[in-house]
Amino acid sequence: MFKKILLLTMLLVSIGHTKDNIVVYNAYGNNHQVIVQGRMERKRDFKRVSKDDGLFRNLWRRIKQVKADDIKSANIDFSINNETFKTKGDDEGYFEFNVTTKQLLPMGVQKIVLNIEGNKNMHETHATIVDNTPLIGIISDFDDTIIVSDVSNKISLGVNTMFKNYKQRTLVPTMLERFQKILAQNPKGMPSTLFILSGSPQQLFKPVENFLEYQHFPQHTLILKKAHGENLDPLTDQFAYKAQKIERLIKLYPNIQWLMFGDSGEKDYQVYKAIKEKYPKKVKSYFIRNVKSGEIKEYD
């Protein structure tokens, strides 16, 4: 039902625009490999969000966020540390760079610049680069692990997602403090090793990021499901989708020891158990939150 609601909202309106824009969903890598995902679309402006916003104001805002005025099949380039790479977006404006650099990328948060061919507007953001330093890392689900969504009840999930704004959503107790405590074990000055892996579609990037910022979460990399355009992630197989993304992180960062957080609402336990068995030296333990009782249990 939730997927039908989401698809319906994408067909309801077309949004006006002011100038070309690039939305970067994530940008991360190691000393030689960088992954950048995003979408080319027309820029849209939104009114300030309030805790007092009503259901239909929230729904209208979500419709505008989900329905993008995309820039189809355009060429785009991406630069980091004086190296430039080119690719072409698909027919819905989505693009992905997964590139190997000639130069050694320094550890830390590195500036990246993206530009659509023939467009004078440059888009600047940052990529998180982690080298082979031994660190503690976190891989966490979002819905019902960080934010209360009630994924197991599709009607409640739809209401929470479409009719509430990020200031009206509820944070799962203790999770922020847990993450802060874990990341504090890494040496000072290290880039954040918090990766939030969600089965939500990339169209919900902005509200997810807004919630995390509003709740003062540490710097992080957000990985969402590519549910539209070309080269889609597994759409209905959550196990395959999450296992694939987690294995990519494990291979990208061979010296990180991982802690994984999820909930009992979907397949987090099965995924984490399988990953732990396959990579026992890479995964220290995993934690599953019972969505009914709120209890968080550790498995090691």
C-alpha positions in Angstrom: 0.0 0.0 0.0 2.8 2.4 0.9 4.5 1.9 -2.5 1.2 2.6 -4.2 0.8 5.9 -2.2 4.4 6.9 -3.1 3.9 6.1 -6.8 0.6 7.9 -6.9 2.0 11.1 -5.4 4.7 11.1 -8.1 2.0 11.4 -10.7 -0.1 14.1 -9.1 1.9 17.2 -9.8 4.6 18.7 -11.9 6.8 21.2 -10.0 8.0 24.5 -11.3 11.8 25.3 -11.2 14.2 28.2 -11.1 17.5 26.8 -12.2 19.3 23.5 -12.8 20.4 21.7 -9.7 22.2 18.5 -8.6 21.1 16.5 -5.6 23.9 14.4 -4.2 22.6 11.4 -2.2 26.0 10.2 -0.9 29.7 10.6 -1.6 32.2 8.3 0.1 35.3 6.2 -0.5 38.8 5.2 0.4 42.2 6.4 -0.8 41.7 5.3 -4.4 38.0 4.5 -4.9 35.1 7.0 -4.7 31.3 6.4 -5.0 29.0 9.3 -5.7 25.2 8.9 -6.3 22.7 11.6 -7.1 20.2 13.1 -9.4 20.0 16.0 -11.9 16.8 17.9 -11.5 15.4 21.4 -11.4 15.8 23.3 -8.2 12.7 23.6 -6.0 12.1 25.9 -3.0 10.0 24.8 0.0 8.4 26.7 2.8 9.8 26.4 6.3 8.7 23.3 8.2 6.8 23.7 11.5 5.7 21.3 14.2 2.2 22.8 13.8 1.9 21.9 10.1 -1.3 20.1 9.2 -1.7 16.7 7.5 -2.4 18.1 4.0 0.4 20.7 4.1 2.8 17.9 4.9 1.3 15.7 2.2 1.7 18.5 -0.4 5.3 19.1 0.6 6.1 15.4 0.4 4.5 15.2 -3.1 6.7 18.1 -4.3 9.8 16.4 -2.7 9.0 13.1 -4.3 8.0 14.4 -7.8 11.2 15.7 -9.3 11.5 17.8 -12.5 14.4 15.7 -13.7 17.1 16.6 -16.2 17.1 13.6 -18.6 20.2 11.9 -20.0 22.6 14.7 -19.4 26.4 14.5 -19.3 27.8 15.3 -15.8 31.4 15.5 -14.5 32.7 15.1 -11.0 36.1 16.5 -9.7 38.0 15.6 -6.6 41.6 16.4 -5.7 42.3 17.8 -9.2 41.0 14.7 -11.0 37.8 14.8 -13.2 35.5 12.0 -14.2 32.6 12.0 -16.5 29.4 10.0 -16.8 25.9 10.3 -18.3 22.7 10.4 -16.3 19.8 8.1 -17.1 16.4 9.1 -18.5 15.2 10.1 -15.1 18.3 12.2 -14.2 20.0 9.6 -11.9 23.8 9.2 -12.0 26.4 7.2 -10.2 30.2 7.5 -10.2 32.2 4.5 -8.9 35.7 5.5 -9.9 39.3 4.7 -9.2 41.6 7.7 -8.8 45.2 7.9 -10.0 46.2 10.0 -7.0 46.2 9.0 -3.3 43.2 10.7 -1.8 43.9 12.1 1.7 41.9 10.9 4.7 39.1 13.2 5.7 36.2 15.2 4.3 37.2 16.2 0.8 35.6 18.8 -1.4 34.0 17.6 -4.6 32.6 19.6 -7.5 29.9 18.5 -9.9 28.7 20.2 -13.1 26.2 19.4 -15.8 27.5 19.8 -19.3 26.5 23.1 -20.7 25.4 24.5 -17.4 27.3 27.3 -15.6 26.0 26.3 -12.1 28.7 24.3 -10.2 27.6 22.1 -7.3 30.0 21.8 -4.4 29.7 19.3 -1.7 32.0 16.8 0.2 33.0 13.2 0.1 34.0 11.2 3.2 37.4 9.5 2.6 38.5 6.8 5.0 41.9 5.1 4.6 43.3 1.9 6.1 43.4 3.2 9.7 41.8 0.6 12.0 38.5 2.2 13.1 35.1 1.3 14.6 32.2 1.7 12.1 28.5 1.6 12.3 26.0 0.3 9.8 22.4 1.2 10.8 18.9 0.8 9.4 16.8 3.9 9.6 13.0 3.1 9.9 12.2 1.7 13.4 15.9 1.7 14.3 16.5 5.5 14.3 13.1 6.9 13.6 9.7 5.4 14.7 8.0 4.4 11.4 5.9 1.3 12.2 7.1 -0.4 9.0 5.2 -3.6 9.9 1.9 -1.7 9.6 1.7 -0.3 6.1 -1.1 2.1 6.9 0.9 3.6 9.9 4.0 3.7 7.7 2.2 5.6 5.0 0.8 8.1 7.5 4.2 8.6 9.2 6.0 9.1 5.9 3.5 11.1 3.9 1.5 13.1 6.5 4.1 14.0 9.1 7.2 16.3 8.6 10.6 15.6 10.1 9.9 17.9 13.1 6.8 15.8 14.0 8.5 12.4 13.8 9.8 10.5 16.8 13.4 9.5 17.5 14.0 5.9 18.8 15.2 6.4 22.4 18.9 5.9 23.1 20.1 5.5 19.5 21.7 8.9 19.2 23.6 8.4 22.4 24.7 4.9 21.4 26.1 6.1 18.1 27.9 9.0 19.7 29.5 6.8 22.3 30.7 4.3 19.7 32.1 6.9 17.3 33.9 8.5 20.3 36.1 5.4 20.4 37.8 6.4 17.2 40.8 8.8 17.4 39.9 12.5 17.3 39.9 14.1 13.9 38.9 10.9 12.1 36.0 11.2 9.5 32.7 9.8 10.6 32.3 6.0 10.0 28.5 6.1 10.5 26.7 4.6 7.5 22.9 4.7 7.5 21.5 2.0 5.1 17.8 2.2 4.5 15.3 0.5 2.2 13.6 3.8 1.6 13.8 5.1 -2.0 16.2 7.9 -2.9 13.3 10.3 -3.5 13.0 10.5 0.3 16.6 11.6 0.7 15.7 15.2 1.8 13.2 14.3 4.6 15.5 11.6 5.9 18.5 14.0 6.0 16.3 16.8 7.5 15.3 14.5 10.3 18.9 13.4 11.1 20.1 17.0 11.1 17.2 18.2 13.2 18.0 15.4 15.8 21.7 16.5 15.8 23.0 13.2 14.5 26.8 12.9 13.8 28.1 13.3 10.3 27.2 10.3 8.3 26.8 8.7 4.9 23.2 7.9 3.9 22.6 5.0 1.5 19.1 4.7 0.1 17.5 2.4 -2.4 17.6 3.3 -6.1 14.0 2.5 -7.0 13.7 4.4 -10.3 15.7 4.9 -13.4 18.2 2.4 -14.7 20.3 -0.1 -12.8 17.9 -0.5 -10.0 18.6 -2.0 -6.6 16.6 -5.1 -5.7 13.1 -3.6 -5.2 11.3 -6.2 -3.1 14.2 -8.4 -1.8 15.4 -6.5 1.3 17.8 -9.3 2.1 19.6 -9.1 -1.2 19.6 -5.2 -1.2 21.1 -4.8 2.3 23.5 -7.7 2.0 24.9 -6.2 -1.2 25.4 -2.8 0.2 27.0 -4.0 3.4 29.4 -6.2 1.6 30.5 -3.3 -0.5 31.3 -1.3 2.6 33.2 -4.2 4.1 35.3 -4.5 1.0 35.8 -0.8 0.7 37.0 -0.4 4.2 38.9 -3.7 5.1 40.3 -2.3 8.4 37.0 -1.2 9.9 35.4 -3.3 12.6 31.7 -3.0 12.2 28.7 -2.8 14.6 25.3 -3.2 12.9 22.0 -1.9 14.2 18.5 -2.9 12.9 15.0 -3.9 14.1 12.6 -6.8 14.1 10.2 -5.2 11.6 11.8 -6.6 8.5 14.8 -8.7 7.7 17.6 -7.0 9.6 18.3 -10.0 11.9 18.6 -12.4 9.0 20.8 -10.1 7.0 23.1 -9.2 9.9 23.4 -12.9 11.0 24.4 -13.9 7.5 27.0 -11.1 7.2 28.4 -11.9 10.6 28.8 -15.6 9.7 30.4 -14.7 6.4 32.7 -12.0 7.8 33.3 -13.0 11.5 36.5 -10.9 11.7 34.9 -7.8 10.2 31.7 -7.7 12.2 32.1 -7.3 16.0 28.4 -7.6 16.8 24.9 -6.6 15.7 22.0 -5.2 17.6 18.3 -5.7 16.9 15.5 -3.5 18.3 12.2 -5.2 19.1 9.7 -2.9 17.5 6.9 -4.0 20.0 8.8 -3.9 23.3 11.6 -1.4 22.4 14.2 -3.8 23.8 17.5 -3.8 22.0 19.4 -7.1 22.0 23.0 -7.6 21.1 24.2 -10.6 19.1 27.9 -11.4 18.9 
